[in-house]
Amino acid sequence: MMTPGSYLKLRRQAAGLSVDDVAGLVHTAPHLGAFDRSAWIGRIESDVAAISPDVVRALASAFRFDRRVLLRLIDLRSYGTDIGVTPRICAICACSDADPCLDEQTHRACAWVSADLCSGCAPTAKEETARAA
């Protein structure tokens, strides 16, 4: 099961951003230096630091993710249950039904090719499998 932190990490990576990139884009109160912001983001992505509404707002200012998916993952991690339907999430880029990848050339939304793999990531998964062989 994907955790809230791993979801955010995959969405950050799908946006093409490093931890340091995000640290440079977010603002914190109280103010943290860039090194401390990078460490803070690392703790969030490792599921060590709490994800408050302020954290969600700060990260959403830096990269796109589905807040509803994040909240469901937080519920699952915190309470062991989901108050709604468990979200379908791509294991590689963490896109979801409500927040699909867009093909860079056609601008069409991805589709599901398996239970946890979107069509945008299917070529990546095939390349990784071939390299591992």
C-alpha positions as CSV (number, residue, x, y, z in Angstrom):
1,M,0.0,0.0,0.0
2,M,1.3,3.4,-0.9
3,T,1.9,5.8,2.0
4,P,1.1,9.5,2.0
5,G,4.9,10.3,1.9
6,S,5.6,7.9,-0.9
7,Y,2.7,9.4,-2.9
8,L,4.0,12.9,-2.5
9,K,7.5,11.8,-3.4
10,L,6.3,10.1,-6.6
11,R,4.2,13.1,-7.6
12,R,7.2,15.4,-7.0
13,Q,9.4,13.2,-9.1
14,A,6.7,13.0,-11.8
15,A,6.8,16.8,-11.9
16,G,10.5,16.6,-12.6
17,L,11.5,18.3,-9.3
18,S,14.2,17.4,-6.8
19,V,13.8,17.8,-3.1
20,D,16.0,20.9,-3.3
21,D,13.8,22.3,-6.1
22,V,10.7,22.0,-3.9
23,A,12.6,23.4,-0.9
24,G,13.3,26.5,-3.0
25,L,9.7,26.9,-4.0
26,V,7.9,26.4,-0.7
27,H,7.6,28.9,2.1
28,T,7.4,27.9,5.8
29,A,6.2,29.6,8.9
30,P,8.3,29.9,10.9
31,H,10.9,30.5,8.1
32,L,13.3,27.6,7.6
33,G,16.6,27.8,5.6
34,A,16.9,25.9,2.4
35,F,18.8,23.0,4.0
36,D,16.2,22.7,6.8
37,R,13.3,22.8,4.2
38,S,15.0,20.0,2.2
39,A,15.4,17.9,5.4
40,W,11.7,18.7,6.3
41,I,10.5,17.5,2.8
42,G,12.6,14.4,3.2
43,R,10.9,13.7,6.6
44,I,7.5,14.2,5.0
45,E,8.3,11.8,2.1
46,S,9.6,9.3,4.6
47,D,6.3,9.5,6.6
48,V,8.2,10.8,9.6
49,A,6.8,14.4,9.7
50,A,3.1,15.0,10.0
51,I,1.2,16.3,7.0
52,S,-1.0,19.2,8.2
53,P,-3.2,21.4,6.1
54,D,-0.4,24.0,6.0
55,V,2.0,21.3,4.7
56,V,-0.5,20.4,2.0
57,R,-0.9,24.0,0.9
58,A,2.9,24.6,0.9
59,L,3.6,21.5,-1.2
60,A,0.6,22.2,-3.5
61,S,2.2,25.5,-4.4
62,A,5.3,23.6,-5.7
63,F,3.8,20.6,-7.6
64,R,0.5,19.0,-8.6
65,F,-1.1,16.2,-6.6
66,D,-4.6,15.2,-5.8
67,R,-5.5,16.4,-2.3
68,R,-8.4,13.9,-2.0
69,V,-6.0,11.0,-2.8
70,L,-3.5,12.3,-0.2
71,L,-6.3,12.6,2.5
72,R,-7.5,9.1,1.8
73,L,-3.9,7.8,2.1
74,I,-3.5,9.7,5.4
75,D,-6.8,8.1,6.7
76,L,-5.6,4.6,5.7
77,R,-2.2,5.1,7.4
78,S,-3.7,6.8,10.5
79,Y,-6.8,4.7,11.1
80,G,-6.2,1.6,9.0
81,T,-9.4,2.3,7.1
82,D,-10.6,4.5,4.3
83,I,-13.8,6.4,4.7
84,G,-14.3,6.3,0.9
85,V,-13.1,4.2,-2.0
86,T,-9.4,3.4,-1.9
87,P,-7.9,5.5,-4.7
88,R,-6.4,3.8,-7.7
89,I,-2.8,5.1,-8.0
90,C,0.0,4.4,-10.5
91,A,2.9,2.7,-8.8
92,I,5.4,4.7,-10.9
93,C,4.1,8.3,-11.1
94,A,1.3,8.2,-8.5
95,C,-1.3,9.6,-10.9
96,S,-4.9,8.7,-10.2
97,D,-8.3,8.7,-11.8
98,A,-8.9,12.2,-10.6
99,D,-5.4,13.4,-11.5
100,P,-4.2,11.6,-14.6
101,C,-0.9,12.0,-16.5
102,L,-1.2,13.9,-19.7
103,D,0.6,12.7,-22.8
104,E,3.0,15.5,-23.8
105,Q,2.3,15.2,-27.5
106,T,-1.5,14.4,-27.6
107,H,-2.4,16.1,-24.3
108,R,-4.7,13.1,-23.6
109,A,-5.2,11.6,-20.2
110,C,-3.5,8.3,-19.5
111,A,-5.5,5.1,-19.1
112,W,-5.0,2.1,-16.8
113,V,-3.0,-0.8,-18.3
114,S,-3.0,-2.8,-15.1
115,A,-4.3,-2.4,-11.5
116,D,-1.5,-0.1,-10.6
117,L,0.1,1.1,-13.8
118,C,-1.0,3.9,-16.1
119,S,-0.4,4.0,-19.9
120,G,2.0,6.9,-19.5
121,C,4.3,4.7,-17.3
122,A,3.9,1.4,-19.2
123,P,6.8,2.1,-21.5
124,T,9.0,3.0,-18.5
125,A,8.1,-0.2,-16.7
126,K,8.9,-2.3,-19.8
127,E,12.3,-0.5,-20.2
128,E,13.1,-1.2,-16.5
129,T,12.2,-4.9,-16.8
130,A,14.3,-5.2,-19.9
131,R,17.3,-3.6,-18.2
132,A,16.9,-5.9,-15.2
133,A,17.0,-9.0,-17.3
